[in-house]
Amino acid sequence: MSSLSPDPTPVVDSSSRSLKEVLDILPESVYDNPTWRGLFYFGRDLLLYGAVVTGLIWTNSLILQLVLVGVASWVIAALFIVGHDAAHGSLFRHRRLSRWVGVVSFLPSLHVYEGWVLGHNRIHHAFTVREGYDFVWHPLTPEQYRGLSRAGRLLHHLEWSWAGTGLYYLHRVWGSKMIFARFPARWARAIGRDRLLVAGFAALSSALLAGVDLSRGASVASALWLVARVLVLPFLGFSWIIGWAVHVHHVAPDIRWWRRAEWTKFKAQMEGTTVLRAPKGANFLLHWIMVHVPHHVDMRVPMYHLEEAAAAIEAAFPGTVIDKKLRWRDFVANTRACKLYDFDAGRWMTYAEVRTSA
């Protein structure tokens, strides 16, 4: 009798999958979040921020100042990730502690805590890569792009380039969806209070820096440069970093966006983001945020358990998760390939393809 080869593993359409299947296979250990551990990362990053700010204030070397601006941008990003996890309730079991760690962690990046909770937790995470709902790197269709003015197209080309991620984030997320947005009445009071905290931090910090510099006999130009290098330039650098991070999380030729009728939570959280393996040592500041699939599967998993959660998910659902090395050239290639989106065909398009199809 001839031997029979085993039946191939059946291919299951992800439309029939439930996110609960994924949640059920996560081990209890990935939810362990002792208070001391969250406070350690918060305190460590706060000390790093204080050290780099001190260097920016006292150094007179322009070259060193510019280097420290770059370092400050990354330290602000690290502190922001701590606040991001606190806002999800994954770092601490105590809501009040989560809020205040989140508020303080967000101040250097000038982010409004309650505004972030609404936009990020309740909208982006709830409706990831869903047309008309998820506002983070939401693509235009070819028809929408053709309807733009010349200035609108120029802005789109800039914001969707590798160099323009900071501008995109400042314009489309930080400004339009947080700082200048109008919110539902049930959220408006809390968000307004946190806006005042951010505005107060920015104003008081600027006044102290400028005042101390002027009191030492410095010129107005010197005082303005001090405010710029301590507060403004690191914030702009951070904005590029977070715009880049969210882009690599959710924009790639093999990541689909979905219309409402086709969208499911499984597709969104398992196929709508990535696991990107950062170089050794990078997680000192990145805090494992690039291991993004398990974070979207369950926001309660703290950052330091994301790799364990990813291993469990990929073992149970082989071939489903996009798992790659974090590489600069892939990001640049994705910014060139992913400009507009054809929801009928379910694929990204370049500007050249849109011109040809027209």
Sequence and secondary structure as in RCSB ss.txt:
>XXXX:A:sequence
MSSLSPDPTPVVDSSSRSLKEVLDILPESVYDNPTWRGLFYFGRDLLLYGAVVTGLIWTNSLILQLVLVGVASWV
IAALFIVGHDAAHGSLFRHRRLSRWVGVVSFLPSLHVYEGWVLGHNRIHHAFTVREGYDFVWHPLTPEQYRGLSR
AGRLLHHLEWSWAGTGLYYLHRVWGSKMIFARFPARWARAIGRDRLLVAGFAALSSALLAGVDLSRGASVASALW
LVARVLVLPFLGFSWIIGWAVHVHHVAPDIRWWRRAEWTKFKAQMEGTTVLRAPKGANFLLHWIMVHVPHHVDMR
VPMYHLEEAAAAIEAAFPGTVIDKKLRWRDFVANTRACKLYDFDAGRWMTYAEVRTSA
>XXXX:A:secstr
             GGG  HHHHHHHS GGGG   HHHHHHHHHHHHHHHHHHHHHHHH   HHHHHHHHHHHHHH
HHHHHHHHHHHHHT S S HHHHHHHHHHHHTTTT  HHHHIIIIIIIITTTTTBTTT  TT    HHHHHTS H
HHHHHHHHHTSGGGHHHHIIIIIIIIIIIS    HHHHHHHHHHHHHHHHHHHHHHHHHHHHHHHTT  HHHHHH
HHIIIIIHHHHHHHHHHHHHHHHHH STT   B TTT  HHIIIIISSEEEE  TTTHHHHTTTTBHHHHHH TT
S GGGHHHHHHHHHHHSTTTSEEEE  HHHHHHHHHH SEEETTTTEEE HHHHHHH 
